Amino acid sequence: MAMPNVGERAPDFALPVSREQKVGLKDYLGQKNIVLAFYPLDFTGG
């Protein structure tokens, strides 16, 4: 998958919020603005 550019629509994906439930970008489509931020080394020791 190619890296999206700033301002492009993100591909739909879902993440678990509990064992039984997932939440995805499509759940908020047309309702809210979403900001995605990724911190690949945020929880690593060092």
Backbone as JSON Lines, residues from 0, in Angstrom:
{"i":0,"aa":"M","n":[0.84,-1.17,0.0],"ca":[0.0,0.0,0.0],"c":[0.89,1.24,0.0]}
{"i":1,"aa":"A","n":[0.55,2.19,-0.83],"ca":[1.33,3.43,-0.92],"c":[1.02,4.34,0.27]}
{"i":2,"aa":"M","n":[2.01,5.13,0.63],"ca":[1.82,6.1,1.71],"c":[0.88,7.2,1.24]}
{"i":3,"aa":"P","n":[-0.12,7.56,2.05],"ca":[-1.01,8.66,1.65],"c":[-0.3,10.0,1.8]}
{"i":4,"aa":"N","n":[-0.7,10.94,1.0],"ca":[-0.17,12.3,1.1],"c":[-1.06,13.13,2.01]}
{"i":5,"aa":"V","n":[-0.52,14.22,2.52],"ca":[-1.28,15.12,3.38],"c":[-2.52,15.58,2.62]}
{"i":6,"aa":"G","n":[-3.67,15.49,3.27],"ca":[-4.92,15.92,2.67],"c":[-5.68,14.83,1.94]}
{"i":7,"aa":"E","n":[-5.05,13.7,1.69],"ca":[-5.75,12.59,1.03],"c":[-6.62,11.84,2.03]}
{"i":8,"aa":"R","n":[-7.65,11.22,1.51],"ca":[-8.52,10.41,2.36],"c":[-7.77,9.15,2.78]}
{"i":9,"aa":"A","n":[-7.85,8.83,4.05],"ca":[-7.18,7.64,4.59],"c":[-7.94,6.38,4.18]}
{"i":10,"aa":"P","n":[-7.25,5.28,3.97],"ca":[-7.96,4.03,3.7],"c":[-8.73,3.58,4.94]}
{"i":11,"aa":"D","n":[-9.87,2.95,4.73],"ca":[-10.67,2.49,5.86],"c":[-9.95,1.38,6.6]}
{"i":12,"aa":"F","n":[-9.99,1.43,7.91],"ca":[-9.46,0.36,8.75],"c":[-10.23,0.36,10.05]}
{"i":13,"aa":"A","n":[-10.14,-0.74,10.78],"ca":[-10.84,-0.86,12.06],"c":[-9.87,-1.36,13.12]}
{"i":14,"aa":"L","n":[-10.06,-0.89,14.35],"ca":[-9.23,-1.3,15.48],"c":[-10.13,-1.78,16.61]}
{"i":15,"aa":"P","n":[-9.66,-2.76,17.38],"ca":[-10.49,-3.26,18.48],"c":[-10.56,-2.26,19.63]}
{"i":16,"aa":"V","n":[-11.76,-2.09,20.19],"ca":[-11.93,-1.29,21.39],"c":[-12.31,-2.17,22.58]}
{"i":17,"aa":"S","n":[-12.68,-3.4,22.28],"ca":[-12.94,-4.42,23.28],"c":[-12.86,-5.77,22.57]}
{"i":18,"aa":"R","n":[-13.05,-6.84,23.29],"ca":[-12.99,-8.16,22.66],"c":[-14.11,-8.36,21.64]}
{"i":19,"aa":"E","n":[-15.24,-7.7,21.86],"ca":[-16.4,-7.9,21.01],"c":[-16.63,-6.79,19.99]}
{"i":20,"aa":"Q","n":[-15.98,-5.66,20.14],"ca":[-16.31,-4.5,19.33],"c":[-15.08,-3.9,18.66]}
{"i":21,"aa":"K","n":[-15.27,-3.46,17.43],"ca":[-14.24,-2.73,16.69],"c":[-14.82,-1.38,16.28]}
{"i":22,"aa":"V","n":[-13.95,-0.41,16.1],"ca":[-14.35,0.9,15.6],"c":[-13.48,1.21,14.38]}
{"i":23,"aa":"G","n":[-14.09,1.76,13.35],"ca":[-13.37,2.05,12.12],"c":[-13.62,3.45,11.63]}
{"i":24,"aa":"L","n":[-12.85,3.88,10.66],"ca":[-13.03,5.22,10.11],"c":[-14.41,5.37,9.49]}
{"i":25,"aa":"K","n":[-14.93,4.32,8.89],"ca":[-16.25,4.42,8.24],"c":[-17.35,4.71,9.25]}
{"i":26,"aa":"D","n":[-17.12,4.42,10.53],"ca":[-18.12,4.72,11.56],"c":[-18.31,6.22,11.76]}
{"i":27,"aa":"Y","n":[-17.35,7.02,11.34],"ca":[-17.4,8.47,11.53],"c":[-17.5,9.24,10.21]}
{"i":28,"aa":"L","n":[-17.6,8.54,9.1],"ca":[-17.64,9.17,7.78],"c":[-18.81,10.14,7.69]}
{"i":29,"aa":"G","n":[-18.51,11.39,7.38],"ca":[-19.53,12.42,7.25],"c":[-20.03,12.99,8.56]}
{"i":30,"aa":"Q","n":[-19.54,12.52,9.7],"ca":[-20.0,13.0,10.99],"c":[-18.98,13.89,11.69]}
{"i":31,"aa":"K","n":[-17.72,13.5,11.62],"ca":[-16.67,14.21,12.35],"c":[-15.41,14.26,11.5]}
{"i":32,"aa":"N","n":[-14.56,15.23,11.79],"ca":[-13.23,15.25,11.22],"c":[-12.33,14.39,12.09]}
{"i":33,"aa":"I","n":[-11.5,13.58,11.48],"ca":[-10.61,12.67,12.2],"c":[-9.17,13.05,11.9]}
{"i":34,"aa":"V","n":[-8.35,13.1,12.94],"ca":[-6.92,13.33,12.78],"c":[-6.21,12.05,13.18]}
{"i":35,"aa":"L","n":[-5.4,11.52,12.28],"ca":[-4.62,10.31,12.57],"c":[-3.19,10.7,12.87]}
{"i":36,"aa":"A","n":[-2.67,10.21,13.97],"ca":[-1.29,10.47,14.35],"c":[-0.65,9.14,14.73]}
{"i":37,"aa":"F","n":[0.5,8.87,14.18],"ca":[1.2,7.62,14.46],"c":[2.53,7.92,15.15]}
{"i":38,"aa":"Y","n":[2.77,7.21,16.23],"ca":[4.0,7.35,17.01],"c":[4.66,5.97,17.06]}
{"i":39,"aa":"P","n":[5.43,5.6,16.05],"ca":[5.97,4.23,15.97],"c":[6.9,3.86,17.13]}
{"i":40,"aa":"L","n":[7.57,4.81,17.74],"ca":[8.51,4.48,18.82],"c":[8.05,5.02,20.16]}
{"i":41,"aa":"D","n":[6.79,5.38,20.29],"ca":[6.29,6.05,21.48],"c":[6.39,5.18,22.73]}
{"i":42,"aa":"F","n":[6.13,3.88,22.64],"ca":[6.11,3.03,23.81],"c":[7.3,2.08,23.91]}
{"i":43,"aa":"T","n":[8.39,2.45,23.26],"ca":[9.59,1.62,23.33],"c":[10.52,2.14,24.44]}
{"i":44,"aa":"G","n":[11.24,1.26,25.04],"ca":[12.18,1.67,26.08],"c":[13.4,2.35,25.5]}
{"i":45,"aa":"G","n":[14.07,3.11,26.31],"ca":[15.28,3.72,25.79],"c":[15.61,5.04,26.35]}
